[in-house]
């Protein structure tokens, strides 16, 4: 088996264990402390920032244009149209610029 496949499988296993473990720990509590709940609610924004910031700082015009379009679409529509619009702009601009 190739090294890349082992890395993918290990990453998938660790992701599953982290999610299942978090669920098991939180399911033992009847009530979650408000600070813990606020921290958990902030996780999606933190993950989005770690994906968005490097592309914004080091990306070319295609990446930045796709993020702007996706952001504008997100103001009006749900996740799927936003994702499709951003991906379409990114693919089109990368195709056109070589």
C-alpha positions in Angstrom: 0.0 0.0 0.0 1.3 3.5 -0.8 2.4 5.9 1.8 -0.3 8.4 0.7 -3.1 5.9 1.2 -1.8 5.1 4.7 -1.8 8.9 5.6 -5.4 9.3 4.3 -6.6 6.2 6.3 -4.8 7.4 9.4 -6.3 10.9 9.0 -9.8 9.4 8.5 -9.4 7.2 11.6 -8.2 10.1 13.8 -11.0 12.4 12.6 -13.6 9.7 13.4 -12.1 9.0 16.8 -12.0 12.7 17.6 -15.6 13.3 16.6 -16.9 10.1 18.3 -14.9 10.8 21.4 -16.2 14.3 21.7 -19.8 13.0 21.3 -19.2 10.4 24.0 -17.8 12.8 26.5 -20.5 15.5 26.0 -23.3 12.9 26.1 -22.4 12.0 29.7 -23.4 15.5 30.9 -27.1 16.5 31.4 -26.2 20.2 31.0 -23.2 21.8 29.2 -21.7 24.8 30.8 -22.4 28.0 28.8 -18.6 28.7 28.3 -18.1 25.2 26.9 -21.2 25.7 24.6 -19.8 29.1 23.5 -16.5 27.5 22.7 -18.1 24.7 20.7 -20.2 27.2 18.8 -17.0 29.1 17.8 -15.3 26.0 16.3 -16.9 26.3 12.8 -15.7 29.9 12.5 -12.2 28.9 13.6 -12.0 26.1 11.1 -13.3 28.3 8.3 -10.7 30.9 9.1 -7.9 28.4 8.9 -9.1 27.4 5.4 -9.8 30.9 4.2 -6.9 32.9 5.5 -4.0 31.1 3.7 -5.8 31.3 0.4 -6.6 34.9 0.9 -3.0 35.8 1.8 -1.1 33.7 -0.7 -3.7 33.0 -3.4 -3.8 34.5 -6.8 -6.5 36.4 -8.5 -8.6 33.3 -9.2 -8.7 32.2 -5.6 -9.5 35.7 -4.3 -12.2 36.2 -6.9 -13.8 32.8 -6.0 -13.8 33.8 -2.3 -15.4 37.1 -3.1 -18.1 35.5 -5.3 -18.7 32.8 -2.7 -19.0 35.4 0.0 -21.5 37.5 -2.0 -23.6 34.4 -2.8 -23.6 33.3 0.8 -25.2 36.6 1.8 -28.4 35.6 -0.1 -28.3 31.8 -0.5 -27.5 28.6 1.4 -24.3 26.6 1.5 -24.7 24.6 -1.7 -25.2 27.5 -4.1 -22.4 29.3 -2.4 -20.1 26.3 -2.8 -21.1 25.8 -6.5 -20.6 29.5 -7.4 -17.2 29.7 -5.7 -16.0 26.4 -7.3 -17.3 27.5 -10.7 -15.5 30.8 -10.6 -12.3 29.2 -9.4 -12.4 26.5 -12.1 -13.2 29.0 -14.8 -10.5 31.5 -13.9 -7.9 28.8 -13.5 -8.9 27.4 -16.9 -8.8 30.8 -18.6 -5.5 31.9 -17.0 -3.7 28.7 -17.9 
